[in-house]
Amino acid sequence: MLRKLSVRNYVLIDSLETEFPEGLIIITGQTGAGKSILLGALSLLLGAKADASMIGESSDNCVVEGEFIAGPDDSILKSLLEENDVDWCDGHLIVRRVLNPTGRSRSFVNDSPVPVQLLSSISSRLIDIHSQHQTLLLSDKHFQMSLLDHFAGDKNLLEDYRTHFRAYNVVRSELDQLEQSAEKARADFEYNKSRLDRLVSASLKDGELADLELEQKQLSNAEEIKSGLCAAENLLGSVQSGEGEISVPALLRDAARHLDRISAYVPAAAALSERIESSRLELDDILSDLAGLNSDTEISEDRLHEVEDRLSLLYSLMRSYSCPDEAGLIAERERLSEAVSGIALSDERRAELKARLENEDKELEKAARALSAARQSAAGKLSSSIRDTVRSMELPDAEFRIVLTPSPRNQEGTDAVQYEFSSTGKNLADVSKCASGGEMSRIMLALKSIMARYANMPAMIFDEIDTGVSGSVADKMGTVICAMGRFMQVFAITHLPQVAAKGSAHYVVTKTSCDGRTVSEMKRLSDSQRVREIARMLSGSVLTDAAMANARALLADGQSLSSVIE
Protein backbone atom coordinates (compact mmCIF):
# COMPACT_ATOMS: atom_id res chain seq x y z
CA MET A 1 0.00 0.00 0.00
CA LEU A 2 0.93 3.66 -0.44
CA ARG A 3 1.24 4.98 3.07
CA LYS A 4 2.54 8.49 2.44
CA LEU A 5 3.15 10.75 -0.55
CA SER A 6 5.28 13.88 -0.57
CA VAL A 7 5.55 16.18 -3.61
CA ARG A 8 7.54 19.41 -3.87
CA ASN A 9 7.82 21.78 -6.84
CA TYR A 10 6.09 19.51 -9.39
CA VAL A 11 4.20 21.46 -12.08
CA LEU A 12 1.42 23.27 -10.13
CA ILE A 13 2.12 21.52 -6.83
CA ASP A 14 4.27 23.71 -4.58
CA SER A 15 4.31 21.40 -1.61
CA LEU A 16 2.14 18.43 -0.75
CA GLU A 17 2.49 15.86 1.99
CA THR A 18 -0.31 13.51 2.87
CA GLU A 19 -0.88 10.10 4.41
CA PHE A 20 -3.30 7.47 3.14
CA PRO A 21 -5.18 4.76 5.07
CA GLU A 22 -6.01 1.25 3.92
CA GLY A 23 -9.19 0.36 2.07
CA LEU A 24 -11.02 2.50 -0.49
CA ILE A 25 -9.80 6.08 -0.91
CA ILE A 26 -11.85 8.56 -2.94
CA ILE A 27 -10.22 11.48 -4.77
CA THR A 28 -12.42 14.14 -6.35
CA GLY A 29 -12.06 17.67 -7.64
CA GLN A 30 -13.30 19.90 -10.39
CA THR A 31 -12.05 19.37 -13.94
CA GLY A 32 -8.59 20.92 -14.28
CA ALA A 33 -7.99 21.05 -10.53
CA GLY A 34 -4.87 18.94 -10.81
CA LYS A 35 -5.86 15.30 -10.32
CA SER A 36 -3.91 14.30 -13.43
CA ILE A 37 -0.92 16.28 -12.11
CA LEU A 38 -1.04 14.21 -8.94
CA LEU A 39 -1.01 11.02 -10.99
CA GLY A 40 1.85 12.41 -13.05
CA ALA A 41 3.90 12.96 -9.91
CA LEU A 42 3.22 9.40 -8.80
CA SER A 43 4.14 8.10 -12.28
CA LEU A 44 7.41 10.06 -12.11
CA LEU A 45 8.12 8.40 -8.78
CA LEU A 46 7.57 4.99 -10.33
CA GLY A 47 10.01 5.46 -13.21
CA ALA A 48 8.22 7.51 -15.88
CA LYS A 49 10.34 9.61 -18.22
CA ALA A 50 11.40 12.93 -16.68
CA ASP A 51 12.00 16.31 -18.26
CA ALA A 52 12.54 19.88 -17.09
CA SER A 53 8.93 20.91 -17.93
CA MET A 54 7.78 18.97 -14.84
CA ILE A 55 9.54 21.39 -12.51
CA GLY A 56 7.34 24.09 -11.00
CA GLU A 57 7.94 27.82 -11.03
CA SER A 58 10.45 27.59 -8.18
CA SER A 59 14.05 27.21 -9.28
CA ASP A 60 14.53 24.41 -6.77
CA ASN A 61 14.66 20.72 -7.58
CA CYS A 62 11.47 18.75 -7.97
CA VAL A 63 11.22 16.01 -5.33
CA VAL A 64 8.62 13.24 -5.19
CA GLU A 65 8.79 10.71 -2.37
CA GLY A 66 6.51 7.84 -1.52
CA GLU A 67 6.42 5.46 1.42
CA PHE A 68 5.18 2.01 0.45
CA ILE A 69 4.43 -1.13 2.41
CA ALA A 70 5.00 -4.16 0.19
CA GLY A 71 3.72 -7.65 0.74
CA PRO A 72 6.01 -9.45 3.23
CA ASP A 73 6.07 -12.56 1.02
CA ASP A 74 6.84 -10.72 -2.23
CA SER A 75 9.96 -12.71 -3.08
CA ILE A 76 10.22 -11.20 -6.58
CA LEU A 77 10.36 -7.62 -5.26
CA LYS A 78 12.77 -8.65 -2.51
CA SER A 79 15.09 -10.29 -5.05
CA LEU A 80 14.98 -7.21 -7.31
CA LEU A 81 16.10 -5.00 -4.44
CA GLU A 82 18.78 -7.38 -3.17
CA GLU A 83 20.24 -7.70 -6.68
CA ASN A 84 20.67 -3.91 -6.66
CA ASP A 85 22.14 -3.79 -3.13
CA VAL A 86 19.04 -2.17 -1.62
CA ASP A 87 17.90 -3.05 1.90
CA TRP A 88 14.59 -4.91 1.98
CA CYS A 89 13.62 -3.46 5.39
CA ASP A 90 10.83 -6.04 5.77
CA GLY A 91 8.96 -4.57 2.81
CA HIS A 92 8.99 -0.99 4.10
CA LEU A 93 10.18 1.04 1.12
CA ILE A 94 10.84 4.76 0.79
CA VAL A 95 11.13 5.63 -2.89
CA ARG A 96 12.41 9.08 -3.89
CA ARG A 97 12.95 10.75 -7.27
CA VAL A 98 14.80 14.08 -7.55
CA LEU A 99 14.57 16.09 -10.77
CA ASN A 100 16.88 19.09 -11.27
CA PRO A 101 16.22 22.10 -13.56
CA THR A 102 18.36 20.60 -16.35
CA GLY A 103 15.97 17.67 -16.65
CA ARG A 104 18.35 15.11 -15.12
CA SER A 105 17.00 12.95 -12.32
CA ARG A 106 18.29 10.76 -9.52
CA SER A 107 16.44 7.88 -7.92
CA PHE A 108 16.67 6.34 -4.46
CA VAL A 109 15.09 3.39 -2.67
CA ASN A 110 15.62 3.32 1.10
CA ASP A 111 18.27 6.04 0.61
CA SER A 112 20.30 3.83 -1.77
CA PRO A 113 20.87 5.33 -5.24
CA VAL A 114 19.34 3.13 -7.94
CA PRO A 115 18.92 3.31 -11.74
CA VAL A 116 15.55 4.59 -12.90
CA GLN A 117 15.01 1.25 -14.64
CA LEU A 118 14.71 -0.35 -11.21
CA LEU A 119 11.83 1.99 -10.34
CA SER A 120 10.02 0.80 -13.46
CA SER A 121 10.72 -2.82 -12.52
CA ILE A 122 9.41 -2.53 -8.96
CA SER A 123 6.47 -0.23 -9.73
CA SER A 124 4.26 -3.09 -10.89
CA ARG A 125 4.91 -4.80 -7.55
CA LEU A 126 3.84 -1.71 -5.57
CA ILE A 127 0.85 -0.12 -7.30
CA ASP A 128 -1.29 -0.55 -10.41
CA ILE A 129 -2.52 2.64 -12.09
CA HIS A 130 -5.63 2.10 -14.20
CA SER A 131 -6.13 5.06 -16.52
CA GLN A 132 -9.13 5.90 -18.67
CA HIS A 133 -7.41 4.36 -21.69
CA GLN A 134 -6.26 1.12 -20.05
CA THR A 135 -9.19 -0.76 -21.54
CA LEU A 136 -6.72 -1.32 -24.40
CA LEU A 137 -5.37 -4.11 -22.19
CA LEU A 138 -8.45 -6.10 -23.10
CA SER A 139 -6.82 -6.76 -26.47
CA ASP A 140 -3.47 -7.65 -24.87
CA LYS A 141 -3.12 -11.44 -24.95
CA HIS A 142 -0.32 -11.37 -22.37
CA PHE A 143 -2.58 -9.48 -19.93
CA GLN A 144 -5.43 -11.89 -20.56
CA MET A 145 -3.27 -14.96 -19.94
CA SER A 146 -1.61 -13.40 -16.92
CA LEU A 147 -4.99 -12.76 -15.28
CA LEU A 148 -6.09 -16.33 -15.96
CA ASP A 149 -2.85 -17.68 -14.48
CA HIS A 150 -3.26 -15.58 -11.35
CA PHE A 151 -6.81 -16.82 -10.94
CA ALA A 152 -5.78 -20.43 -11.58
CA GLY A 153 -2.95 -20.19 -9.03
CA ASP A 154 -0.71 -22.07 -11.46
CA LYS A 155 2.45 -20.11 -10.65
CA ASN A 156 4.45 -23.27 -9.86
CA LEU A 157 3.15 -25.06 -12.96
CA LEU A 158 4.03 -22.07 -15.16
CA GLU A 159 7.51 -21.82 -13.66
CA ASP A 160 8.02 -25.57 -14.12
CA TYR A 161 6.96 -25.26 -17.77
CA ARG A 162 9.30 -22.28 -18.33
CA THR A 163 12.18 -24.19 -16.74
CA HIS A 164 11.68 -27.11 -19.14
CA PHE A 165 11.09 -24.71 -22.04
CA ARG A 166 14.45 -23.04 -21.40
CA ALA A 167 16.21 -26.41 -20.97
CA TYR A 168 14.68 -27.72 -24.21
CA ASN A 169 15.79 -24.64 -26.14
CA VAL A 170 19.32 -24.83 -24.72
CA VAL A 171 19.70 -28.45 -25.90
CA ARG A 172 18.00 -27.67 -29.22
CA SER A 173 20.37 -24.75 -29.82
CA GLU A 174 23.43 -26.83 -28.93
CA LEU A 175 22.30 -29.63 -31.23
CA ASP A 176 21.66 -27.20 -34.10
CA GLN A 177 25.11 -25.67 -33.70
CA LEU A 178 26.72 -29.11 -33.54
CA GLU A 179 24.94 -30.26 -36.68
CA GLN A 180 25.99 -27.11 -38.53
CA SER A 181 29.59 -27.65 -37.45
CA ALA A 182 29.44 -31.35 -38.29
CA GLU A 183 28.04 -30.63 -41.75
CA LYS A 184 30.90 -28.26 -42.46
CA ALA A 185 33.39 -30.73 -40.98
CA ARG A 186 32.07 -33.54 -43.20
CA ALA A 187 32.38 -31.30 -46.26
CA ASP A 188 36.04 -30.66 -45.35
CA PHE A 189 36.78 -34.22 -44.24
CA GLU A 190 38.46 -35.56 -47.40
CA TYR A 191 40.52 -32.42 -47.85
CA ASN A 192 41.68 -32.46 -44.22
CA LYS A 193 42.30 -36.21 -44.32
CA SER A 194 44.64 -35.94 -47.33
CA ARG A 195 46.55 -33.08 -45.73
CA LEU A 196 46.82 -35.04 -42.48
CA ASP A 197 48.05 -38.18 -44.28
CA ARG A 198 50.80 -36.17 -45.95
CA LEU A 199 52.02 -34.83 -42.60
CA VAL A 200 51.75 -38.21 -40.88
CA SER A 201 53.78 -39.91 -43.65
CA ALA A 202 56.50 -37.26 -43.23
CA SER A 203 57.28 -38.63 -39.71
CA LEU A 204 58.08 -35.15 -38.41
CA LYS A 205 60.44 -34.67 -35.47
CA ASP A 206 60.86 -31.48 -33.46
CA GLY A 207 64.35 -29.92 -33.99
CA GLU A 208 65.01 -32.06 -37.06
CA LEU A 209 65.31 -29.14 -39.47
CA ALA A 210 68.25 -27.49 -37.73
CA ASP A 211 70.10 -30.80 -37.44
CA LEU A 212 69.58 -31.57 -41.13
CA GLU A 213 70.69 -28.10 -42.24
CA LEU A 214 73.92 -28.47 -40.23
CA GLU A 215 74.56 -31.98 -41.55
CA GLN A 216 73.94 -30.78 -45.12
CA LYS A 217 76.59 -28.08 -44.71
CA GLN A 218 79.07 -30.62 -43.31
CA LEU A 219 78.47 -33.17 -46.06
CA SER A 220 78.70 -30.50 -48.77
CA ASN A 221 82.13 -29.45 -47.43
CA ALA A 222 83.38 -32.85 -46.21
CA GLU A 223 86.62 -32.88 -48.22
CA GLU A 224 87.64 -29.42 -47.04
CA ILE A 225 86.74 -30.32 -43.45
CA LYS A 226 88.75 -33.55 -43.58
CA SER A 227 91.78 -31.79 -45.13
CA GLY A 228 91.75 -29.15 -42.41
CA LEU A 229 91.47 -31.71 -39.62
CA CYS A 230 94.39 -33.73 -41.01
CA ALA A 231 96.59 -30.64 -41.37
CA ALA A 232 95.86 -29.51 -37.81
CA GLU A 233 96.53 -32.99 -36.47
CA ASN A 234 99.84 -33.23 -38.34
CA LEU A 235 101.02 -29.79 -37.26
CA LEU A 236 100.24 -30.38 -33.59
CA GLY A 237 101.47 -33.95 -33.58
CA SER A 238 105.11 -33.42 -34.82
CA VAL A 239 107.64 -30.89 -36.14
CA GLN A 240 110.58 -31.18 -38.53
CA SER A 241 114.15 -31.13 -37.19
CA GLY A 242 117.58 -32.00 -38.46
CA GLU A 243 116.99 -35.51 -37.23
CA GLY A 244 113.58 -35.82 -38.95
CA GLU A 245 110.13 -35.53 -37.40
CA ILE A 246 109.93 -35.08 -33.64
CA SER A 247 106.75 -35.53 -31.59
CA VAL A 248 105.55 -32.24 -30.13
CA PRO A 249 104.24 -33.91 -26.94
CA ALA A 250 107.64 -35.60 -26.55
CA LEU A 251 109.40 -32.24 -26.87
CA LEU A 252 107.14 -30.78 -24.16
CA ARG A 253 107.80 -33.73 -21.90
CA ASP A 254 111.60 -33.31 -22.32
CA ALA A 255 111.39 -29.59 -21.64
CA ALA A 256 109.48 -30.21 -18.42
CA ARG A 257 112.06 -32.80 -17.34
CA HIS A 258 114.96 -30.30 -17.85
CA LEU A 259 113.17 -27.71 -15.75
CA ASP A 260 112.54 -30.21 -13.00
CA ARG A 261 116.35 -30.84 -12.70
CA ILE A 262 117.12 -27.20 -12.04
CA SER A 263 114.13 -26.49 -9.83
CA ALA A 264 116.33 -27.11 -6.75
CA TYR A 265 118.38 -24.06 -7.76
CA VAL A 266 115.66 -22.03 -9.49
CA PRO A 267 112.32 -22.42 -7.66
CA ALA A 268 110.42 -20.71 -10.53
CA ALA A 269 111.47 -23.53 -12.85
CA ALA A 270 109.11 -25.94 -11.02
CA ALA A 271 106.10 -23.77 -11.80
CA LEU A 272 107.13 -23.53 -15.44
CA SER A 273 107.51 -27.30 -15.56
CA GLU A 274 103.94 -27.75 -14.26
CA ARG A 275 102.59 -25.36 -16.86
CA ILE A 276 104.40 -27.19 -19.67
CA GLU A 277 103.06 -30.50 -18.40
CA SER A 278 99.54 -29.07 -18.30
CA SER A 279 99.94 -27.86 -21.88
CA ARG A 280 101.15 -31.27 -22.94
CA LEU A 281 98.13 -32.99 -21.43
CA GLU A 282 95.75 -30.45 -23.10
CA LEU A 283 97.54 -31.01 -26.40
CA ASP A 284 97.07 -34.79 -26.02
CA ASP A 285 93.31 -34.17 -25.55
CA ILE A 286 93.17 -31.89 -28.57
CA LEU A 287 94.98 -34.43 -30.72
CA SER A 288 92.59 -37.14 -29.53
CA ASP A 289 89.54 -35.01 -30.40
CA LEU A 290 91.00 -34.10 -33.76
CA ALA A 291 91.55 -37.77 -34.51
CA GLY A 292 87.94 -38.52 -33.53
CA LEU A 293 86.52 -35.75 -35.72
CA ASN A 294 88.71 -36.87 -38.58
CA SER A 295 87.54 -40.43 -38.16
CA ASP A 296 83.83 -39.39 -37.98
CA THR A 297 84.00 -37.17 -41.02
CA GLU A 298 82.90 -39.12 -44.03
CA ILE A 299 82.70 -38.14 -47.62
CA SER A 300 79.34 -39.71 -48.66
CA GLU A 301 77.44 -38.55 -51.71
CA ASP A 302 74.59 -40.94 -50.89
CA ARG A 303 74.05 -39.45 -47.42
CA LEU A 304 74.24 -35.94 -48.84
CA HIS A 305 71.46 -36.81 -51.29
CA GLU A 306 69.35 -38.28 -48.48
CA VAL A 307 69.73 -35.15 -46.36
CA GLU A 308 68.96 -32.81 -49.25
CA ASP A 309 65.89 -34.84 -50.18
CA ARG A 310 64.65 -34.67 -46.60
CA LEU A 311 65.26 -30.93 -46.44
CA SER A 312 63.45 -30.48 -49.73
CA LEU A 313 60.43 -32.34 -48.33
CA LEU A 314 60.37 -30.24 -45.16
CA TYR A 315 60.70 -26.97 -47.10
CA SER A 316 57.89 -28.04 -49.41
CA LEU A 317 55.61 -28.90 -46.48
CA MET A 318 56.40 -25.60 -44.78
CA ARG A 319 55.39 -23.72 -47.91
CA SER A 320 52.24 -25.80 -48.46
CA TYR A 321 51.02 -25.43 -44.87
CA SER A 322 52.34 -21.87 -44.35
CA CYS A 323 54.42 -22.91 -41.35
CA PRO A 324 57.75 -21.30 -40.37
CA ASP A 325 59.37 -24.53 -39.12
CA GLU A 326 58.78 -28.17 -38.35
CA ALA A 327 57.22 -27.27 -34.99
CA GLY A 328 54.45 -25.46 -36.91
CA LEU A 329 53.98 -28.51 -39.12
CA ILE A 330 53.64 -30.74 -36.06
CA ALA A 331 51.01 -28.35 -34.57
CA GLU A 332 49.09 -28.38 -37.87
CA ARG A 333 49.24 -32.18 -37.91
CA GLU A 334 47.67 -32.28 -34.44
CA ARG A 335 44.97 -29.80 -35.46
CA LEU A 336 44.04 -31.78 -38.54
CA SER A 337 44.05 -34.97 -36.50
CA GLU A 338 41.53 -33.47 -34.09
CA ALA A 339 39.39 -32.17 -36.97
CA VAL A 340 39.31 -35.57 -38.64
CA SER A 341 38.71 -37.53 -35.43
CA GLY A 342 36.15 -34.91 -34.37
CA ILE A 343 33.75 -36.26 -36.98
CA ALA A 344 33.38 -39.44 -34.98
CA LEU A 345 33.24 -37.54 -31.69
CA SER A 346 30.58 -35.13 -33.01
CA ASP A 347 28.47 -38.09 -34.12
CA GLU A 348 28.63 -39.48 -30.58
CA ARG A 349 27.81 -36.04 -29.10
CA ARG A 350 24.95 -35.62 -31.54
CA ALA A 351 23.44 -38.94 -30.53
CA GLU A 352 23.76 -37.91 -26.88
CA LEU A 353 22.10 -34.53 -27.52
CA LYS A 354 19.29 -36.11 -29.51
CA ALA A 355 18.58 -38.42 -26.59
CA ARG A 356 18.58 -35.45 -24.20
CA LEU A 357 16.35 -33.45 -26.52
CA GLU A 358 13.87 -36.28 -26.73
CA ASN A 359 13.77 -36.51 -22.95
CA GLU A 360 13.40 -32.72 -22.55
CA ASP A 361 10.62 -32.78 -25.14
CA LYS A 362 8.73 -35.37 -23.10
CA GLU A 363 9.18 -33.38 -19.87
CA LEU A 364 8.15 -30.15 -21.61
CA GLU A 365 5.08 -31.76 -23.08
CA LYS A 366 4.16 -33.13 -19.67
CA ALA A 367 4.56 -29.68 -18.07
CA ALA A 368 2.55 -28.07 -20.90
CA ARG A 369 -0.33 -30.50 -20.41
CA ALA A 370 -0.41 -29.85 -16.66
CA LEU A 371 -0.40 -26.08 -17.22
CA SER A 372 -3.11 -26.29 -19.89
CA ALA A 373 -5.26 -28.47 -17.66
CA ALA A 374 -5.02 -25.93 -14.82
CA ARG A 375 -5.93 -23.11 -17.18
CA GLN A 376 -8.84 -25.02 -18.71
CA SER A 377 -10.14 -25.81 -15.25
CA ALA A 378 -9.90 -22.17 -14.17
CA ALA A 379 -11.21 -20.63 -17.41
CA GLY A 380 -14.82 -21.58 -16.76
CA LYS A 381 -14.76 -20.39 -13.16
CA LEU A 382 -13.09 -17.10 -14.07
CA SER A 383 -15.56 -16.60 -16.94
CA SER A 384 -18.47 -17.06 -14.52
CA SER A 385 -16.94 -14.72 -11.95
CA ILE A 386 -16.39 -11.95 -14.54
CA ARG A 387 -19.83 -12.53 -16.05
CA ASP A 388 -21.54 -12.24 -12.65
CA THR A 389 -19.63 -9.06 -11.78
CA VAL A 390 -20.48 -7.47 -15.15
CA ARG A 391 -24.14 -8.47 -14.77
CA SER A 392 -24.22 -6.78 -11.35
CA MET A 393 -23.48 -3.51 -13.15
CA GLU A 394 -26.80 -3.49 -15.04
CA LEU A 395 -25.90 -5.78 -17.88
CA PRO A 396 -28.25 -8.62 -16.84
CA ASP A 397 -27.99 -10.60 -20.07
CA ALA A 398 -24.22 -10.27 -20.49
CA GLU A 399 -22.19 -13.34 -21.26
CA PHE A 400 -18.42 -13.66 -20.91
CA ARG A 401 -16.30 -16.57 -22.01
CA ILE A 402 -12.59 -17.37 -21.94
CA VAL A 403 -11.60 -19.57 -24.86
CA LEU A 404 -8.32 -21.51 -24.87
CA THR A 405 -7.01 -23.05 -28.07
CA PRO A 406 -3.77 -24.91 -28.83
CA SER A 407 -0.87 -22.78 -30.03
CA PRO A 408 2.80 -23.40 -30.87
CA ARG A 409 5.09 -23.63 -27.88
CA ASN A 410 6.28 -20.35 -26.45
CA GLN A 411 7.47 -18.92 -23.15
CA GLU A 412 3.90 -18.82 -21.82
CA GLY A 413 2.87 -22.37 -22.71
CA THR A 414 0.97 -24.03 -25.54
CA ASP A 415 -2.32 -22.16 -25.19
CA ALA A 416 -3.78 -19.19 -27.05
CA VAL A 417 -6.37 -17.20 -25.10
CA GLN A 418 -9.32 -15.06 -26.20
CA TYR A 419 -11.81 -13.18 -24.05
CA GLU A 420 -15.26 -13.16 -25.66
CA PHE A 421 -18.25 -11.02 -24.68
CA SER A 422 -21.82 -10.29 -25.58
CA SER A 423 -24.09 -7.80 -23.82
CA THR A 424 -27.17 -9.71 -25.04
CA GLY A 425 -25.88 -13.20 -24.29
CA LYS A 426 -25.80 -14.11 -27.99
CA ASN A 427 -23.13 -14.22 -30.67
CA LEU A 428 -20.12 -13.83 -28.38
CA ALA A 429 -17.11 -12.19 -30.04
CA ASP A 430 -13.65 -10.85 -29.17
CA VAL A 431 -14.25 -8.44 -26.28
CA SER A 432 -11.94 -5.77 -27.73
CA LYS A 433 -14.04 -5.63 -30.91
CA CYS A 434 -17.62 -5.88 -29.71
CA ALA A 435 -17.94 -3.97 -26.42
CA SER A 436 -18.94 -0.31 -26.19
CA GLY A 437 -17.01 2.22 -24.11
CA GLY A 438 -19.28 1.86 -21.09
CA GLU A 439 -19.25 -1.93 -21.39
CA MET A 440 -15.46 -1.94 -21.67
CA SER A 441 -15.23 0.09 -18.45
CA ARG A 442 -17.44 -2.41 -16.62
CA ILE A 443 -15.57 -5.41 -17.99
CA MET A 444 -12.22 -3.88 -17.06
CA LEU A 445 -13.46 -3.15 -13.56
CA ALA A 446 -14.60 -6.75 -13.26
CA LEU A 447 -11.14 -7.93 -14.32
CA LYS A 448 -9.44 -5.58 -11.88
CA SER A 449 -11.67 -6.83 -9.08
CA ILE A 450 -10.46 -10.35 -9.85
CA MET A 451 -6.85 -9.10 -9.79
CA ALA A 452 -7.47 -7.54 -6.37
CA ARG A 453 -8.26 -10.97 -4.98
CA TYR A 454 -5.84 -13.18 -6.92
CA ALA A 455 -2.92 -11.09 -8.22
CA ASN A 456 -1.72 -9.91 -4.79
CA MET A 457 -1.48 -6.28 -5.86
CA PRO A 458 -0.74 -4.12 -2.79
CA ALA A 459 -2.48 -1.02 -4.18
CA MET A 460 -4.54 0.06 -7.20
CA ILE A 461 -5.51 3.46 -8.61
CA PHE A 462 -8.60 3.88 -10.78
CA ASP A 463 -8.39 7.06 -12.83
CA GLU A 464 -12.01 7.71 -13.81
CA ILE A 465 -12.77 4.11 -14.70
CA ASP A 466 -16.42 5.17 -14.49
CA THR A 467 -16.10 7.37 -17.59
CA GLY A 468 -19.06 6.75 -19.90
CA VAL A 469 -21.44 5.54 -17.20
CA SER A 470 -23.78 7.28 -14.81
CA GLY A 471 -26.76 6.86 -12.52
CA SER A 472 -27.41 3.41 -11.11
CA VAL A 473 -24.62 1.87 -13.20
CA ALA A 474 -22.13 4.21 -11.55
CA ASP A 475 -23.52 3.18 -8.17
CA LYS A 476 -23.04 -0.48 -9.00
CA MET A 477 -19.48 0.17 -10.17
CA GLY A 478 -18.83 2.00 -6.91
CA THR A 479 -20.05 -1.07 -5.05
CA VAL A 480 -17.57 -3.27 -6.93
CA ILE A 481 -14.71 -0.84 -6.24
CA CYS A 482 -15.71 -0.67 -2.58
CA ALA A 483 -15.62 -4.47 -2.38
CA MET A 484 -12.07 -4.43 -3.76
CA GLY A 485 -11.03 -2.37 -0.74
CA ARG A 486 -11.40 -5.51 1.37
CA PHE A 487 -8.38 -7.07 -0.31
CA MET A 488 -6.14 -4.10 -1.08
CA GLN A 489 -5.72 -0.35 -0.93
CA VAL A 490 -7.79 1.23 -3.70
CA PHE A 491 -7.72 4.84 -4.94
CA ALA A 492 -10.72 5.94 -7.01
CA ILE A 493 -10.42 9.24 -8.89
CA THR A 494 -13.98 10.01 -9.92
CA HIS A 495 -16.47 12.65 -11.03
CA LEU A 496 -19.49 10.56 -10.05
CA PRO A 497 -21.11 11.14 -6.64
CA GLN A 498 -22.41 7.55 -6.56
CA VAL A 499 -18.79 6.32 -6.52
CA ALA A 500 -17.49 9.13 -4.32
CA ALA A 501 -19.96 8.22 -1.58
CA LYS A 502 -18.28 4.85 -1.14
CA GLY A 503 -15.08 4.24 0.77
CA SER A 504 -13.64 5.24 4.11
CA ALA A 505 -11.51 8.27 3.18
CA HIS A 506 -12.20 11.16 0.83
CA TYR A 507 -9.62 13.62 -0.55
CA VAL A 508 -10.32 16.64 -2.72
CA VAL A 509 -7.93 18.32 -5.17
CA THR A 510 -8.34 22.07 -5.59
CA LYS A 511 -6.68 24.79 -7.59
CA THR A 512 -6.03 28.14 -5.89
CA SER A 513 -4.11 31.37 -6.46
CA CYS A 514 -1.11 32.11 -4.28
CA ASP A 515 1.09 35.19 -4.75
CA GLY A 516 -0.17 35.56 -8.29
CA ARG A 517 0.51 31.90 -9.09
CA THR A 518 -1.92 29.04 -9.62
CA VAL A 519 -1.22 26.01 -7.44
CA SER A 520 -2.88 22.66 -6.85
CA GLU A 521 -3.53 21.31 -3.36
CA MET A 522 -5.04 18.15 -1.89
CA LYS A 523 -6.58 17.65 1.53
CA ARG A 524 -8.59 15.01 3.33
CA LEU A 525 -12.21 15.91 3.99
CA SER A 526 -14.01 15.70 7.28
CA ASP A 527 -17.46 14.13 7.38
CA SER A 528 -19.21 17.49 6.97
CA GLN A 529 -16.85 18.58 4.20
CA ARG A 530 -17.47 15.32 2.46
CA VAL A 531 -21.23 15.97 2.42
CA ARG A 532 -20.65 19.37 0.81
CA GLU A 533 -18.25 17.93 -1.80
CA ILE A 534 -20.71 15.22 -2.85
CA ALA A 535 -23.49 17.79 -2.93
CA ARG A 536 -21.32 19.90 -5.24
CA MET A 537 -20.84 16.91 -7.49
CA LEU A 538 -24.62 16.44 -7.57
CA SER A 539 -25.74 20.03 -8.17
CA GLY A 540 -22.73 22.08 -9.25
CA SER A 541 -21.44 25.25 -7.60
CA VAL A 542 -24.84 26.12 -6.02
CA LEU A 543 -25.50 23.81 -3.08
CA THR A 544 -29.21 23.26 -2.71
CA ASP A 545 -30.94 21.69 0.29
CA ALA A 546 -32.00 18.84 -1.94
CA ALA A 547 -28.43 18.23 -3.04
CA MET A 548 -27.22 18.25 0.58
CA ALA A 549 -29.94 15.80 1.59
CA ASN A 550 -29.14 13.57 -1.38
CA ALA A 551 -25.45 13.70 -0.49
CA ARG A 552 -26.16 12.61 3.10
CA ALA A 553 -28.30 9.75 1.80
CA LEU A 554 -25.61 8.62 -0.63
CA LEU A 555 -22.99 8.74 2.13
CA ALA A 556 -25.20 6.82 4.51
CA ASP A 557 -25.78 4.13 1.87
CA GLY A 558 -22.04 4.10 1.11
CA GLN A 559 -21.03 3.68 4.73
CA SER A 560 -23.64 0.99 5.21
CA LEU A 561 -22.28 -0.85 2.19
CA SER A 562 -18.74 -0.56 3.52
CA SER A 563 -19.72 -2.06 6.87
CA VAL A 564 -21.56 -4.91 5.15
CA ILE A 565 -18.58 -5.69 2.93
CA GLU A 566 -16.19 -5.58 5.85
C-alpha positions, 0 to 999 in steps of 0.5 A: 500500500501507499502509506505516504506521498510527498511532492515538492515543486512539481508542475502546479504543486508547490508542496504536498504531503499527505498520508493514506489509510487502507481500504477504499480512498476517494479522490475528487475535484473539479475538472482541471484542478490537478488530479492528473498532475497528482497522478503524473507525480506518482508516475514520475516516482515509479520510473516515468520519463522525466523532463525539465517541464515537470519542474514548478515555477520555483528554481529548486529541484522537484522532489517526489517521495513515496512510502510504500508497504510491500507484501512481506512474502513478495519474493520477486520484489525482494530479489529485485532489491537485493540484486541492486544492493538495496535493503529490503527493510521487511517490505517498508520502502521509501522511494524518492525521485529528484529532478533538477532544472536541467531535466536530469534525475536521480532515484533512491530506494531506502536512501540507496541510489538506484537506476531509474530502470529499477523503479520501473521494474518494482512499480508493478509490484507496488501499485497498479494505475488504471487510466481511462485508456487502459481498456486497451489491455483487453486486447493484450493477450499477455494481460489476458493470460496473466490474469487467468494464471493468477486466478488459476494459481498455477504459478508453480506449474508455469515456472516448471513449464518455463524451466523445461522450455528453457532447458529444451531450447538450450539443448536444441540450440546446442544440437543445431550448432553441432549439426551445422559444425558437423556438416561443415566438418564432413564437407572438409573431411576428405581435404583435411584427411589428405593433408593429415596423411601427408604430414603423418607420412612425413614422420616429423620430429621437433628440432630435425630441421636445424640438425639436417641443415647443419649436416647438409653443410658438413656433407657438402664441405666434407673434403675441405673439413677432412683436409683441415682436420688432417693438417691440424693434427699433423702440425700439432702432432710433430715438427721437422728437425735435423733428425727428422720428425719429432713428436711435439708432446715428446718435446714438451715432456723433455722440456718439463724434465729439464726444468725439474732438474734445475728447480732445486736451484731455481724455484720458478722452474718448477712452476714452469715445468707444471705449466708445460706438463699441463699444456702437454696434457691439453695437447694430447686431448686436442689431438685425440679429439681431432683424430675422432673428428677426422675419423667421424667425417665421411665423404658420402654422396649418398648421405648428402642426397638423403639429407637434401631430399629430406630438407626439400620435403620439409621446405615443401611442407612448410610452404604448403602449410604456411608454417615457419618450421617443423614445430608449426607442421607438427602443430598443424598435424595435431589440429588436422588430427583433431578435426578428422577424429572430431567427426566421430566424436561429433556423431557421438555427441549428436546422438547424446544430444538427440537423446537429451532433446527427446527426454526434454521434449517429453518433460516439456510436453508433460509440463505443458499438459499440466499447465493447460489443464489448470488453465482449462479448469480455471477458465470456466470459473473465471468466466463465470466470476467476470460474467456475474460481476459485469451483470451486477453492473446493469448488464443482466444478459451479459455473457463472458467466455474465456476460450483456450485453443492450442498454439505453438510452444512459447514462453507462456505455454501451448495455449492461445487465449481469447476473451469473448463477450456479448451484452445480449448473451448471444453471438459472443465475439472478441471483447476488444471488438464488440464492447462499447465504451461503457461496457469496456469500463465495466468489464475492465473493472470486473477484471481488476476486481479479480486481480485484487483478490488473486494477483496480490497487488498491494495497491490500485488506482482507478483514474475515472474508470467510471467514464461513460457511465452514470446513474445506477450503473455508476452506483453499482461500479462503486459497489464493486470498487468498494468491495475491492477495498477488502483485499487491497488499498484502492484509490478511485479518482472520480467525477461521479457522486455515486462512486465518491460516496463509497469508501472510508476516506475522501480527498479533494484536489483544488486549484487556488491562487497564491502570490499571483501563481496558480497552485494545486492542493489536496486535503482530506475531507471531514465528514461534513466537508465530504457531504458538501463535496458530494453535494457539489458533485450532484448540483454544481457550484450552487449547493441546494438543500436537496443536493445536501440531503441527497449527499447525506443519503448517498454517504449513509448508503455508502457507509452501510455498504462498507460495513456490510462488505467488511 
